[in-house]
Amino acid sequence: MELQVQPKLIIHGGAGSSLHGKGGLEAVRRSLHTVIEEVYSLLLSGATASEAVVQGCLMLEDNPRFNAGTGSVLQSDGQIRMSASLMDGASGRFSGVINISRVKNPIDLAQFLQSSPDRVLSDFGSAELAREMQIPSYNALTDLRLQEWIQERQDNFKSTMAGVVAEPELLETSNAGRGTIGVVALDVSGKLAAGTSTGGKGFERIGRVSDSAMPAGNYATSNAGVSCTGIGEDIIDECLAARIVVRVTDGMSLKEAMQRSFGEAQENKRDLGAIALDASGAIAWGKTSEILLAAYHDGEKVGDTLEWTGNELIGYC
């Protein structure tokens, strides 16, 4: 098929502390690049941006290395509650589920809700929707996440942030990561979509809501799409995804919008990261944290940000 627009794709698996050890870095790289290659081939075959985003999120949710879907962290009461959202830039529709339990892929429900008159559901509504969709019950718990939770309780309930990656040897400190996954895609028709999914921050108060099912953490229009990761409260306080997209819509270049927004976030001492695309095919990423686990396809090759440890706030291609 003849491409109207060269598709572009960027994904993330969280942000946080430094990765160490070649084995750890290469394992994360393989995980991210596998998703990029499969989802980019979908885009080349004519999949819509939303379809590509959902497939990317499914693959990342199913990888226990990341804190979303299988491998989600446990909350203070030992339960897993996940949140996810999808925004189709072409239709301008946002949909999501908040604090859902016992499903394999929260992004599936977010996708279903795109065509619903009620597009964001909390825990009880999400559970009822899963029953209506006849989604089988699923236990997303891994042994490592259970051990982390037990260790937290032994530490006198001292709350620490969940690791980006569900392998302790990949992190210099087990409490320095911020776990989320996200995908932003530009399809052959020039349409954009963004999706974000998370297992939460770990050991949080029951009922806490992350940014991942809010426009603060996941937003797209016909002009740009953004998925965020990091400390959810910091992302919400900046309204980061929507802020970047609105700036592009109002005439800033994606690079300028990212630079301005991350400059403000740094001034406000926020701990966060984001990935972004615009309708022209520009790709950007940013962080105030030490690392951002992101990978992208620029139409010619796959790249990633795993070894980006400089002091610059954004990267761009």
N, C-alpha and C positions, 0 to 999 in steps of 0.2 A: 504493500500500500504506500501511496505517496504521502509523506508527512507534510501537514499544513504548518506545524510548529515542531521544532525539535524538543522532545520531552525532556524534562529535568526532574530530579528527585533528590531529596535529602531526608535523612532519618537520624534519630538520636536514641541512645540507650541510657541517658542520665547525665548528670554532672556531679563533680565533687572533688575528691582529693586525688593525689597523684597515683597513677598506675605504676607498678614497679615489676621488674622481672620480665624478660623477653617472652617467656611462656605465657604469662598473663596477658600481656599486651597483644600478642599474636592471636591468642584465643578469642579475645574480644574483637579484634580486627576481622577474623574469619567469620564470626557470628554476624557482624554488621555487613560485611561485604557480600555474604551469601544472600541476605535479604535484599540488598541493593540490586544484585544481579538478577534475581528472580522477578522483583517488582518492576525493574526497568524494562525487562523483556516484555512484561505485560503491557506497559505503556507503549512500547514500540508496536505491539500487535493491535493497538487501538482501544485498550481499556480506558475508561474515564478516570479522571483524577481521583474521584471518590472511590472507585473500585480498587485502584492501585493503593490508595491510602489504607483502606480496610485490609487488603491482603498483607501489606507491610506490618500493620499493627497486629494482625493475627499471628504472623511469624514471630514477632518480638514478644508478644504475650505468651507464646508457647515455649519460648526459650527460658529455662529456669535461671539463666545467668542474669536476667534483668528483673527488676521489681515491678512487674505487671503480669496479670494472668497467673500462670504457673510460676511459683517462686515469689509471689507477693509476700510482703512482710506482715507480721501479726500486730494487731492493735493491743491496747493495754489489757484487754480481757482475753487475749489469746485467739481472737477471731480474725479472719481475713475479710476485709471490706474493700472492694475495688471501685474505681471510678474511671469513666472513659467518655470521650466526646468526639464527634465528627462534625466538621463544617464544610459544606459544599459552597465554594465561592461563586459558582455560576448561579445557583438558586438563592444564595444568601441565607441558607438554612443551617441553623445550629441544632444539634440534638445530642443527648447524653444521658448517662445513668450515674447515679451517685451512691456510693457505699453499698454496692451489690455483693452478695455472697454466693458461693457454691455454683458458679458458672465458670466455664473454661475461658470464654472470650467476651469480656464486657463490650468490646467494640462491635460485636454482632448486634447487640441490643441497640447501641447508638445508631447503627446503620438502619435497623428496622424503624426506629423512631423518626427518621428523616421524612417519612411519608405520613406521620401521625399528626393529628391536630394538637396533641400534647407531647412536646418534644424533649422535655427534660424531666426525668423521674427520679425520686429519692428511693431510699432502701425498700420500703414496702411496695411501692408501685413497680420498682424494677423487678422485685421477686415475683410479683403477680404477672408481669409481662413475660418473664422467663417461663412461667408455668403455661401461659397462653401459647407461647411459641413452641412449647413441648421440648424445651432445651433440657437435656439430662443433667441431673445434679452432678457436680464435679468438685473434688477437693483439691484446691490449688496449693496445699501445704507441701513444702519440701522439708527433708530432715534438717537441712542447714538452717532454714528459717525458724524451725522449732527450737533448735539449739540456741540460736541468737536470742529468742524470746526468753528461754529458761535462764540464759546468762544475764539478761537484763533484770530479771526478777531476783536473781542472786546478788545483783549489785544494788540491792535496796531500792528497786524501782527507779534507779537513776536513768532517766530517759536520754537516749542518744539517737542520732539520725540513722535511718536504715542505709545499708550499703547500696551503692549504685548497682553493684554486680554481686550476684549470689555466690561468690567464691572469695573467702577471706584472704587467700594468698594474693589476690589481685589488688588489694588495697593496703596502703601503708598503715592506715588506721581503720578499724572496722566501723568507726562511728562518723566517718567524714563524708559519706556519699549522700546524694539526693536522688532517689530512684523514680524514674518515669521513662516511658518510651513515647516516641512521636514520629510522625511521617508527614511530609509536605510534598505534594506532587503537582507538576504542570503537565497536562496531557497534550496529545497531538492536535486538539482543537483549541489549545490556548487557554483551557480552563484550569482553575486551581482548586485544591482541597487540602485540608489539614485534619489530622487526627492525633489524639493524645490519650494515653492510658496509664494508670498507675495503681499500685497496691497501697499507696499512702506513705507516710513517713516513718511508721513503726512506733508502737507503744503510745500512740496518740490517744487522747480522750475520746471515748465513744461518741460518735456523731460528728466528729470533726470532718469538714468538707475541704477537699483539696482544690487547687486551681484547675485541675485537669478536665473537669466537666464544667468549666466556666469560660466565657470569652476572654477572660484575663489570661488564661493559659493556652487557649486554642482558638484561633480565629482566622477566617479567610474571606476575601471578597473576590471580585473579578480582577482586582489590582494586585493583591498580595496574599500570602498565607504564612502563618507563623505557628509553631508549636514550641512550648516552653518546658523547662525542667529546672529543678532546684528546690529551694524552700518555698512551698506553696503560698505561705502567708506573704512572703516577700514579693512573689509574682503577682498576687492579688493586689497588694498595696501599690504596685506600679501599674497595674492593669496592662501588663507588658505586651501580650500578643495584640490586643486591640489597639493599643497605643501605636505600635509600629505600623500596623496595617492602615490605620487612619492617617498617619503621617504620609505614607506612600500614596494613599487615595487623594490626599490634599496637595500632592505635587512634589514631595521630596523623593529623591532617589532612594532605593532600598538601602544602599550603603549609608546615605546621610541619616535615614530614619533609624537604622540600627545604631550608628555612632551616637546620635543624640540620645536615644533611649537608654543605651547602656552607660553612657556618661552620667545620666541622671541617676540610674540605678546604683552606680558606684558611689556617687556623692551621697546617696541615701543609705549606703552600707548594706545593700541587698546582696543575697547569695543566690545566683540564678544563672540560667543559660537559655539560649533559644536558637532555633533553626528557622530559615525563611527562604521563600522564593517570591519573585514578582512575575507579572505577566510577560515581561520581556525576556524571561529566562535567567535573570540574575539570581545567583545563589549567595546566601550570606549566613553567617553563624556568629554567635557572640557569647561571652561568658564573663561573669565577675568571680566565679569559682576558679579553682586551680585547673581543672580539666573539664572538657566537654567530650562525651563519647558520641561523636557524630561521624556519618559517612555520607557521601553524595555521588551522583553521576552527573557530569556536566555535559553529556551528549557525546563525549569522546572517550572518557576514561572515568574510573572510580578513584575517588580520593577520600581522605578522612582527616579528622582533627585529633587523633589519639596522642600525637606527639607535639601538639601545639601547647607549649607551656610558657609562652612569652607573656609580656605585660599588656599587649594590645587587647583591646576590648572586643574587637570584631575581626572576622576574616571574611573574604569576599572573592567570588570568581564569576 
